[in-house]
Amino acid sequence: MRKAEKVKFIIDTLEEIYPEISIPLAHTSPYTLLIAVLLSAQTTDARVNQITPTLFAKADNPYDMVLLTVDEIKEIIKPLGLSPQKSKGIHGLSQILIDKYEGEVPQTFEALEALPSVGHKTASVVLSQAFGIPTFPVDTHIHRLMYRWGLSDGSSVTQTEKDAKRLFPKEKWNKLHIQIILYGREYSPARGWNLDKDIITKSIIQSKK
């Protein structure tokens, strides 16, 4: 397959498997999505979804969040790991949202990435899923699959994002990045990978023969 044929095959196959998608992280607003994505660093979405109901019951907006101490936040999110940094980030960014943005989550990369503990991937997910702005957040699943599919060289997440944005139609980015994540978890994991189950990668490899 040429790259254009691969891209079409991948899009069509993912659309068949996942015609409807939902964001894996439970949230009710741009703010709760921002916090959930921040918490998901170096842990799973499933674990985050176990913890956020407790946190959001106490504070699902920046005004309530700053009423909690950093230690109180840390105690709630402790099972997720990196709780000292994450709790400081959550408290700090909540105060900034109040001071600079009237409690609202900003809608630009520049503003989001200036917030404590918010990196490029977190900003991308929030812009994409909370505001519908076309972005292509790259996590470990997307990075792995873009390499397996021969669409990127695997040198860096930054390069993978550039390649994804260059190859896939912009209007499909927001849905496609979630479809690829779901596919990676279900059919093409890092560990225990079974090529026979991974229909996309298998078809691409066979097309080379």
SULZIRA-V966742 format. One record per helix or strand. SS is the DSSP state (H for helix, E for strand). FROM is the first residue (numbers start at 1). TO is the last residue. If there is no record, write none. Layout:
# SULZIRA-V966742
ss from to
SS FROM TO
SS FROM TO
This chain:
# SULZIRA-V966742
ss from to
H 3 17
H 30 39
H 45 58
H 62 65
H 70 80
H 83 101
H 109 113
H 120 131
H 140 148
H 157 167
H 170 186
H 199 207
